[in-house]
Amino acid sequence: MCCGIAIGALIGPRIGLLVWWLLNPGLFRDAFANWLLPLVFALFAPFTMIFFMISWYISPGISGFDWILIIIGIMLDISSYGGGYRSRRGYAGI
């Protein structure tokens, strides 16, 4: 059960990005100049890319409040990687 949740948490955002790209490839084409940057984002920082694409969908270009959304995405990516390390280490928390 726990492994299924972990696999879903790791693969879920990437599947969501894939579905979003299949439904609206023009948005990704407008947001990124080439295909390499979205691929790297999707592999290593999917939450950051999701929040970046939400910001870009709301208004093309990144400014003001959009940076807060991107920072939230970065924090989610860091916590998803850090949480896996913490659970492998056997830390149960306080």
C-alpha positions in Angstrom: 0.0 0.0 0.0 2.7 2.5 1.0 4.8 1.7 -2.1 1.8 2.3 -4.3 1.2 5.7 -2.8 4.9 6.6 -3.2 4.9 5.5 -6.8 1.7 7.4 -7.5 3.2 10.5 -5.9 6.3 10.2 -8.1 4.6 9.4 -11.4 1.3 11.3 -10.9 2.6 14.8 -11.7 4.5 13.5 -14.8 1.3 11.8 -16.0 -0.6 15.0 -15.4 1.9 17.0 -17.4 1.7 14.4 -20.2 -2.1 14.6 -20.4 -2.0 18.4 -20.2 0.5 18.4 -23.1 -1.7 16.1 -25.1 -4.7 18.3 -24.6 -3.0 21.6 -25.1 0.4 21.3 -26.9 0.2 25.0 -28.0 0.5 26.2 -24.5 3.8 24.3 -24.0 5.0 25.5 -27.4 4.3 29.1 -26.4 5.9 28.8 -22.9 9.1 27.1 -24.0 11.4 27.9 -26.9 12.6 24.3 -27.4 11.8 20.8 -26.2 14.8 20.2 -24.0 13.8 22.5 -21.1 10.3 21.1 -20.6 11.7 17.5 -20.7 14.2 18.3 -18.0 11.5 20.1 -15.9 9.2 17.1 -16.3 11.8 14.6 -15.2 13.4 16.4 -12.3 11.0 19.2 -11.2 7.4 18.2 -12.2 5.6 20.3 -9.5 7.6 23.4 -10.5 6.7 22.9 -14.1 3.0 22.4 -13.2 2.9 25.7 -11.3 4.9 27.4 -14.1 2.4 26.2 -16.7 -0.5 27.3 -14.5 1.1 30.8 -14.2 1.7 30.8 -18.0 -1.9 29.7 -18.6 -3.4 32.5 -16.5 -1.3 35.2 -18.2 1.6 34.6 -20.6 4.8 35.8 -19.0 5.9 35.5 -15.4 5.6 38.4 -13.1 4.4 39.3 -9.6 2.2 36.7 -8.0 3.4 34.1 -10.5 6.7 33.9 -8.7 4.9 32.9 -5.6 3.3 30.0 -7.4 6.7 28.9 -8.9 8.3 29.0 -5.4 5.5 26.8 -4.1 6.3 24.3 -6.9 10.0 24.4 -6.0 9.1 23.7 -2.4 6.9 20.8 -3.3 9.7 19.3 -5.5 12.2 19.7 -2.7 9.9 18.2 -0.1 9.0 15.2 -2.4 12.7 14.4 -2.8 13.5 15.2 0.9 10.6 13.2 2.2 11.8 10.1 0.4 15.3 10.5 1.9 13.8 11.0 5.4 11.6 7.9 5.2 14.5 5.7 3.9 16.6 6.9 6.8 14.0 5.6 9.2 13.1 8.9 10.8 9.6 8.7 12.3 9.4 12.3 13.3 8.5 13.8 16.6 
